[in-house]
């Protein structure tokens, strides 16, 4: 019998992971990637001999990646070496200049908290226990399941668990119940920005994010996060997947209610199944026919996008032994910072930022005697109307000044590169340059998030940050399983 042909648009982590699952199931799989290398946002940049990850810089929920490899009879450790961070990150508080080391050892963290804010430990332990409950319920009931109808999602047990996990309460309000100290409220809620949301509008269930960091740890692949991309590509090739780079897809050819091919450089690549790992709003607007019926929530006017980021990569001329691998600097007024980015859609006057010096853990990433300094600043998505040709140099100076205050000295003359929302939109076809995909507010989670299968083109599927279950490396890897399950179930039913 002729093998079914699957064509995957985009070789991000979601596209590679889906190709692995489908190839293992016996499909003839081809992946088409517009850029010269695979990985999508999880790529690599070299500046003056330093190697930087361009997207995610840490791995959470290691078991999600282990499941992908074990599902096809492989061991993750045979493809990539992962190191668990002892100190997850150091948080600097701009409001008073204090700092807190957050570790994955609950007892050590409790000790740090007691010194930092006496009396905070009992509230922290209650917060962590509640967050663990949220994490277990969310994964079992909502994250790791395909919902093909509202009836499957809105069952009485699920409604009960939605209420029990405080889904309708904001994360900021939730943290306030456990931490009187506003600095600790900020320390255990800023993680919602991974989802493109302010803690003030993020559902309280996302307290599971700091729980994951503490209880399961933050992991770092030797060679950087790009080593995970290389591991997935290697496994895909071993399973017979055809990976074609420098192949920008022009359109999905549709006849009737089915996709027939994917057009690239004037060539039609035949397909029985099409899976798009390109950003979902971009796929609907640019690659699929516009005369197809669409659910309201895939209209670009009704989607809520997450924030974007400004990235600065500095090849520092010396080492910084005092630096942590991961450092978070929180603005002196975090509420004003969130309002600027998420409500007012303008650049914050006093930005929060995240700094990664991966060469503190892996010396192979920088030349001897030097460190690479990666800085990420959450900024509004492109609808803000910011002129980045003038805004980027000004923001760069603010970042460099902040790095100097954090002990990195004057880096102004060091080789560096920066990436803006405009760059992200062009390089990765991200709608509005939203670095984390669609936001994870209540109306865009679970069944209400854009589906991983097209409503009317019955053999077109989606994987990645803007479909179910959501953004972030582990969510996208879990999403590849959900998408593959739908593909194989549909093929089995003809």
C-alpha positions in Angstrom: 0.0 0.0 0.0 1.1 3.6 -0.7 2.3 5.3 2.5 0.3 8.4 3.4 2.3 11.6 2.8 2.5 14.3 5.5 3.9 17.7 4.8 4.9 19.9 7.8 5.2 23.6 7.3 8.0 24.9 9.6 10.8 23.1 11.4 10.3 24.6 14.8 10.3 22.3 17.8 6.6 21.6 17.3 7.1 20.7 13.6 10.1 18.5 14.3 8.4 16.7 17.2 5.3 16.1 15.1 7.4 14.8 12.2 9.0 12.3 14.6 5.7 11.0 15.8 4.1 10.7 12.4 7.2 9.1 10.8 7.3 6.6 13.7 3.6 5.8 12.9 4.6 4.9 9.3 3.8 8.1 7.4 6.1 9.5 4.7 7.0 12.9 6.2 8.5 16.0 4.7 9.3 19.2 6.6 9.6 22.5 4.8 11.5 25.3 6.6 11.8 28.9 5.3 15.1 29.6 7.2 18.5 28.1 6.5 18.4 26.1 9.8 15.8 24.3 11.8 14.5 25.2 15.2 12.3 28.3 14.5 12.6 30.6 17.5 14.8 28.0 19.2 17.7 28.8 17.0 21.3 30.0 17.4 23.1 33.3 16.8 26.9 33.8 16.7 28.4 37.1 17.7 32.2 37.6 17.8 32.8 33.9 18.6 30.0 33.7 21.2 27.1 31.3 20.6 23.6 32.5 21.8 20.3 30.9 21.9 17.8 33.2 20.2 14.6 32.1 21.9 14.0 29.9 24.9 17.0 29.7 27.2 15.8 27.1 29.8 13.8 23.9 29.8 10.9 23.1 32.2 8.9 19.9 32.5 11.7 17.6 31.3 9.3 14.7 31.3 7.4 16.1 28.4 10.6 15.9 26.2 11.5 12.5 27.6 8.0 11.2 26.6 8.6 12.2 23.0 11.8 10.2 22.8 10.4 7.2 24.7 7.3 7.2 22.4 9.6 6.3 19.5 11.8 3.9 21.4 14.7 6.3 22.1 16.3 7.7 25.3 16.6 11.5 25.6 20.0 11.2 27.3 21.4 9.5 24.2 20.7 12.7 22.2 21.3 15.6 24.5 22.9 16.1 27.9 20.7 18.1 30.4 22.0 19.7 33.5 19.7 20.7 36.3 20.3 24.3 37.6 20.8 24.5 41.4 20.0 28.2 41.6 17.2 28.7 39.1 17.7 32.4 38.9 18.5 35.5 41.0 15.9 38.2 41.2 16.9 41.8 41.7 14.2 44.1 42.9 14.4 47.6 41.5 12.1 49.0 44.2 14.8 48.7 46.9 17.9 47.1 45.4 17.5 43.8 47.3 17.9 40.4 45.7 16.7 36.8 46.2 18.1 33.5 44.9 15.3 31.1 43.9 16.5 27.5 44.0 14.9 24.2 43.1 15.6 23.0 46.7 12.4 23.9 48.7 14.3 23.8 52.0 17.1 26.1 50.8 14.5 28.4 49.2 12.6 28.5 52.4 15.8 29.5 54.2 16.5 32.3 51.6 12.9 33.5 51.9 13.1 33.7 55.7 16.2 35.8 55.5 14.8 38.0 52.7 11.3 38.5 54.2 10.9 37.2 57.8 7.7 35.3 58.3 7.2 34.6 54.6 7.8 30.8 54.8 4.4 29.6 55.9 2.7 31.5 53.1 5.2 30.2 50.6 4.6 26.6 51.6 0.8 27.1 51.3 1.3 28.8 47.9 3.6 26.0 46.7 1.2 23.2 47.8 -1.7 24.9 46.1 0.3 25.5 42.9 1.3 21.8 42.9 -2.4 20.9 43.0 -3.1 23.3 40.1 -0.2 21.8 38.1 -1.4 18.2 38.5 -5.0 19.0 37.7 -4.2 21.3 34.8 -2.0 18.6 33.1 -4.3 15.7 33.7 -7.7 17.4 33.0 -6.9 20.1 30.4 -3.3 20.3 29.0 -2.8 16.7 27.8 -6.2 16.1 26.2 -7.7 16.8 22.8 -11.1 18.5 23.1 -13.1 18.2 19.9 -16.3 19.6 21.2 -17.5 22.0 23.9 -19.4 19.0 25.5 -16.0 17.2 26.1 -14.5 20.3 27.7 -17.4 21.7 29.8 -18.2 18.5 31.8 -19.3 18.8 35.4 -16.0 17.5 36.7 -14.0 19.9 34.5 -16.2 22.9 35.6 -15.5 21.8 39.2 -11.8 21.7 38.6 -11.8 25.1 36.8 -13.4 26.6 40.0 -11.0 24.7 42.3 -7.9 25.9 40.5 -9.2 29.6 40.7 -9.2 30.0 36.9 -11.4 33.1 37.1 -9.1 34.8 39.7 -6.1 36.8 38.6 -2.6 35.5 39.4 -1.7 38.8 41.0 -4.7 38.7 43.3 -4.0 35.0 44.1 -0.4 35.6 45.1 -1.5 38.5 47.3 -3.4 35.9 49.5 -0.1 34.2 50.4 2.6 36.9 50.3 2.1 40.2 52.2 5.4 41.4 50.8 4.8 43.0 47.4 8.3 41.9 46.3 7.4 38.3 46.8 4.1 38.8 45.0 6.1 40.0 42.0 8.7 37.2 42.4 6.1 34.4 42.1 3.9 36.0 39.4 6.3 37.5 36.8 6.5 34.1 35.1 3.1 34.8 33.4 5.1 36.9 30.9 6.3 33.6 29.5 2.7 33.3 28.3 2.5 36.9 27.1 0.3 38.0 29.9 0.4 40.5 32.8 -0.1 38.8 36.2 -3.1 41.2 36.7 -5.0 39.5 33.9 -3.4 36.0 33.9 -5.6 33.3 35.4 -4.5 32.2 38.8 -4.0 28.6 37.6 -0.7 29.8 36.1 0.8 29.7 39.6 1.8 26.3 38.3 4.7 27.9 36.5 6.8 28.8 39.6 5.8 25.5 41.0 7.3 23.7 38.0 10.5 25.6 38.3 10.9 24.8 42.0 9.5 21.3 42.2 10.9 19.9 38.9 13.7 22.2 38.3 15.1 24.3 35.5 17.2 22.3 33.0 19.9 23.4 30.6 21.2 21.4 27.6 24.9 21.2 27.1 25.6 23.4 24.1 22.6 25.6 24.7 18.9 25.2 24.0 19.8 24.8 20.3 21.2 21.4 21.2 17.6 20.3 21.8 16.7 21.5 18.3 19.7 19.5 16.9 18.6 16.4 18.9 15.1 16.5 17.5 16.4 17.0 13.9 18.8 14.1 14.3 16.0 11.8 15.5 13.7 13.0 12.7 16.4 12.2 10.1 17.0 8.8 11.7 13.3 8.0 11.3 13.4 8.9 7.6 11.9 12.4 7.7 12.9 14.6 4.8 13.9 18.0 6.2 14.2 20.8 3.5 15.5 24.2 4.6 15.5 27.5 2.7 12.0 26.4 1.5 9.5 29.2 2.1 5.9 27.9 1.7 3.8 30.1 -0.5 0.4 28.4 -0.1 -1.5 25.3 0.8 -3.4 24.1 -2.3 -7.0 23.2 -1.4 -9.6 21.5 -3.5 -13.0 21.0 -2.0 -12.7 20.3 1.7 -9.2 18.8 1.5 -5.6 20.1 1.1 -3.9 18.4 -1.9 -0.4 19.9 -1.8 1.9 22.5 -0.4 3.4 25.0 -2.8 7.0 26.1 -2.4 9.1 27.9 -5.0 6.6 27.1 -7.7 6.6 23.4 -6.8 3.6 21.6 -5.5 4.6 19.0 -2.8 1.8 16.4 -2.7 0.2 15.9 0.7 -2.4 13.6 2.2 -1.9 15.5 5.5 -0.7 19.0 6.1 0.5 20.2 9.5 1.4 23.8 9.9 4.0 24.7 12.5 4.0 28.3 11.2 2.3 30.8 13.5 -1.4 29.9 13.4 -2.7 33.4 12.6 -0.1 33.7 9.8 -1.2 30.3 8.4 -4.8 31.3 8.3 -4.1 34.7 6.7 -1.3 33.9 4.3 -1.2 30.2 3.5 -4.9 29.0 3.4 -7.7 30.0 1.1 -9.6 33.0 2.4 -13.0 31.7 1.2 -13.0 28.8 3.7 -15.5 29.1 6.7 -13.6 30.0 9.8 -14.5 30.1 13.5 -14.7 33.6 14.9 -11.7 33.1 17.1 -9.3 32.6 14.2 -10.1 36.0 12.8 -7.1 38.2 13.3 -9.5 40.9 14.6 -10.7 38.8 17.5 -7.4 37.1 18.5 -5.6 38.4 21.6 -1.8 38.3 21.0 0.8 38.0 23.7 3.6 40.5 24.2 6.7 40.7 22.1 10.3 41.1 23.2 13.4 43.1 22.5 16.6 41.0 22.5 20.2 42.2 23.0 23.1 39.8 22.5 26.5 41.2 23.8 29.8 39.6 23.3 31.5 40.8 26.5 35.3 41.0 26.5 35.7 39.5 29.9 34.1 37.0 32.3 31.7 37.8 35.1 32.2 35.1 37.8 29.7 36.8 40.0 26.9 36.5 37.5 24.2 33.8 37.7 23.2 31.8 34.6 19.7 33.3 34.9 19.0 36.7 36.4 15.6 38.6 36.5 15.5 42.3 37.1 12.1 43.6 38.2 11.3 47.3 37.6 11.0 49.6 40.5 7.3 49.8 39.8 6.3 46.4 38.3 2.6 47.4 38.1 3.5 50.5 35.9 5.8 48.3 33.8 3.0 45.8 33.2 0.5 48.6 32.4 2.9 50.1 29.9 3.5 46.8 28.0 0.1 45.1 28.2 -2.5 47.9 28.6 -1.0 51.1 27.2 1.0 49.4 24.5 4.1 51.6 25.0 7.6 51.1 26.0 8.0 51.2 29.8 10.1 54.0 31.2 11.8 51.6 33.7 11.7 48.2 32.0 12.0 44.8 33.7 14.5 42.5 32.0 15.9 39.0 32.0 19.6 38.3 31.6 21.1 34.9 30.6 24.8 34.3 30.8 24.9 30.7 29.6 28.6 30.6 29.5 28.7 30.6 33.3 27.4 27.0 33.0 28.9 25.9 29.6 32.2 27.4 28.8 32.1 26.1 25.2 29.6 28.9 24.4 32.1 31.7 24.7 35.8 32.3 24.0 38.2 31.8 26.9 38.1 34.7 29.3 34.8 36.1 28.0 31.1 35.8 28.6 28.1 36.2 26.3 25.3 38.3 27.8 21.8 37.7 26.5 19.1 40.2 27.6 15.4 40.0 27.0 13.0 42.9 27.6 9.2 42.4 27.4 7.7 45.0 25.0 4.3 45.5 23.3 3.4 43.6 20.1 3.6 45.5 16.9 0.1 47.0 17.1 1.5 49.5 19.5 2.8 51.7 16.6 6.3 51.9 18.0 8.9 53.1 15.5 11.7 50.6 16.2 14.3 52.4 14.1 14.3 55.1 16.7 13.1 53.2 19.8 15.6 50.4 19.5 18.8 52.5 20.1 17.2 54.2 23.0 16.1 51.0 24.6 19.6 49.5 24.0 21.1 52.3 26.1 18.7 51.7 28.9 19.5 48.0 28.9 23.3 48.7 28.9 22.9 51.1 31.7 20.9 48.5 33.7 23.6 45.8 33.0 26.2 48.2 34.3 24.3 48.6 37.6 24.0 44.8 37.8 27.8 44.5 37.8 28.5 43.9 34.1 30.5 47.1 33.7 30.4 49.3 30.6 29.5 47.0 27.6 28.8 49.8 25.2 31.8 49.1 22.9 31.4 45.4 22.9 30.2 43.6 19.7 26.5 43.1 19.9 23.4 42.4 17.9 19.7 43.2 18.7 16.4 41.8 17.6 13.1 43.8 17.7 9.5 42.7 17.2 9.8 43.8 13.6 12.7 41.3 13.1 10.8 38.5 14.8 7.7 39.1 12.6 9.8 38.9 9.5 12.2 36.1 10.5 9.6 33.7 11.9 6.4 35.0 10.3 5.0 35.8 13.8 1.7 37.6 13.7 2.3 41.1 15.2 5.8 40.0 16.3 4.2 38.3 19.3 7.1 36.3 20.7 5.0 33.9 22.7 2.2 33.4 20.2 -1.4 34.0 21.2 -2.0 35.1 24.8 -3.3 32.5 27.4 -6.2 34.5 28.8 -9.3 32.5 29.8 -11.0 32.8 26.4 -7.9 31.4 24.7 -7.2 28.2 26.7 -8.4 24.6 26.5 -11.3 24.2 24.0 -11.4 28.0 23.5 -7.9 28.1 22.1 -7.7 27.8 18.3 -8.0 24.1 17.5 -5.2 21.9 16.2 -7.4 20.9 13.3 -9.0 23.1 10.7 -12.7 23.3 11.0 -13.6 22.8 7.3 -10.3 21.7 5.6 -10.4 18.2 7.1 -6.7 17.2 6.6 -5.1 20.5 7.7 -3.7 20.5 11.3 -1.7 22.9 13.5 1.1 22.6 16.1 2.9 25.3 18.0 2.5 28.1 20.5 -0.7 29.5 19.2 -2.7 26.3 19.2 -3.5 23.9 22.0 -2.3 23.4 24.6 -0.2 26.6 24.4 3.2 28.2 24.3 6.6 27.2 25.8 8.8 24.3 24.9 7.1 21.6 27.0 3.6 22.8 25.9 4.6 22.7 22.2 6.1 19.2 22.7 2.9 18.0 24.3 1.0 19.7 21.6 2.9 17.6 19.0 1.4 14.5 20.6 -2.1 15.9 20.6 -1.8 16.9 16.9 -0.3 13.5 15.9 -3.1 11.7 17.8 -5.7 13.7 15.8 -4.0 13.0 12.5 -3.7 9.3 13.1 -7.2 9.0 14.5 -8.6 10.7 11.3 -6.5 8.5 9.0 -7.8 5.4 10.9 -11.3 6.5 10.3 -10.7 7.3 6.6 
